[in-house]
Amino acid sequence: MSEIYLSHNNVVSNYGFDSLAAVNEIKQEKSSLQLIDDSQILSKPVCTSRMDTEKLKEAFALLNPRESYTRLEQLLIVSLEKTIKASGVPLNERVGLLISTTKGNIDVLDTQNPFPEERAYLTVLGDKIKDFFGFQHEAMVLSNACVSGVLAIAVAKRFIQQGTYDHVFVVGGDLVTKFILSGFNAFQALSDAPCKPYDKDRVGINIGEVGSSVLVTKNPNALAKESVVVLGEASCNDANHISGPSRTGEGLFRSIESAMKQARISASEIDCISAHGTATIFNDEMEAIAFNRANLQATPINSLKGYFGHTLGASGLIETIVGMHSLHQNTLFCSKGFEELGVSKPLNVIGKTTQKSLDIFLKTASGFGGCNTATIFKKVAS
Amino acid sequence: MATRYHIEQYCRITNGRISKNGALVFESAETEFSAFIKTAYKTLGIAYSKFFKMDSLSKLALVAADLLLVEEPEKNMALVFSNNASSLDTDRKHQQSIQDPDGYFPSPAVFVYTLPNICMGEISIKHRLFSENSFFINNRFLADNLFDYTNSLLAMQKAEKVLCGWVDFDHGKYDAFLYVVAKNGTFTHSKESINQLYQTI
């Protein structure tokens, strides 16, 4: 079976309009989280990361849109346009479009929002993106809670291996909205300071907002220099609780084992882990248990939530993209916000950005509904 | 295009009727979903302690899945669901609870159901399935992607069987069509056959 690559990629975030804008700042251990006081989204100040609205509008206007687009559509289109352009892949009948989002245009449900409620249907969002670029097939939309971004890569890979497509553009994003913040706040899961994954003083998550995109392809030619091969992937449910992580890390542990089996590698061959690390008490503890069960307790690990916050449907995608750059630059990125281990099992949390020869990384994510995913990537030999 | 896999069994819930493999198993004149599904749940003898705490989409999906899984010994079964409305029915409820500053009262019990894949989590809990879940959104029932994706999961040995189909709940209207794909079974697993089973019930 042919190998599947992740190639050209883009992240539109508070850091800037491409992946390197984010990666270069992450390398300097600079967070993009900031305290925002906006009563439109929450009655109290909230620590978040959002692309500046005016800058986004300017960037979007350069693409000569012929109608009005929502904020999320603008984010996704601006990101995807850059990835399509960089890839040079013509959008013919062998090219698919896969959208990863948890809530899509959920802000249109607010009676103050100028767009009609129909825009909240995720296939309407899919059509807007498809039509903007002229994709020949309907957009596939994956909405699988916080694992959507990582799972989308596996989904794209499978459709290519099944022969449905030769290339799939995956684009992911979600907004920071009153809808989302009020919900996480009702769970008492929000931190009003920058989050601290795996730290003993962690108190909760920050929600962030990005648009991101990547080309998944079977074509080994014209790859981006930071490209990786997907060695193995798996997704397993905890079968335990819809909003609480498993106490044994069951689904995550099984996902990692299954992904390693498909990749035909052992735990010792994994150079680093880009974990979910939301900085809630229960999530981080669950991950520590699962990584220990998988014998990965000594493997350097980070959570990137301290840089972007939790960007929901985009999180797995941007964290994979940053992981690709991490391999390419042979650099372990510091797990921002971490000072002292606050989980019950040992973890080798990266306390400082360090140069190291890297070849293989593991990306994991977990989410509501008890879902977990693990995907293993290997640097493309130059 | 057919594959070496087969459809083992299927079920449908819509317009007051519940059928399994084409045979009617429950019927009610009740037009309102919550009353209909409650009677169906009791009549069919389904037992899940959280049933009455769940949203409509999860109730619909759980009852449909139970018809096919209640006597199913295989636990290595992936779930691949799709619908049009995602979790919009519950999203609207959450939005109502935050729309006005005076009546601002978001509830975690509602918010947790504002994701379509939660219904697969409920089914996984009830049937002890530690397997893959994927939820796709399409504006109508579409066999094409379900067919390719299911074949991929089985061919890559990610699961022994796949429970897949459609579960949609929107503005009081409900429609569930689930089927089990396995190595052996009565019905052909092809796009045409899937569409036919969906349309003829």
Interface residues (C-beta under 8 A of the other chain):
Chain A: S43 T102 K103 G104 I106 L109 D110 T111 A120 Y121 L122 T123 G126 E138 M140 V141 L142 S143 N144 A145 L151 V155 R158 F159 Q161 Q162 T164 K178 F179 S182 G183 F184 N185 A186 F187 A234 S235 C236 N237 D238 A239 N240 H241 I242 S243 E250 G251 R254 S258 Q262 G367 F368 G369 G370 C371
Chain B: L79 N84 A85 S86 L88 D91 R92 H94 Q95 S97 I98 Q99 P101 Y104 P106 S107 P108 F111 V112 T114 L115 P116 N117 I118 M120 G121 E122 S124 I125 H127 R128 L129 F130 S131 E132 N133 S134 F135 F136 I137 N138 N139 N145 D148 Y149 N151 S152 L153 A155 M156 K158
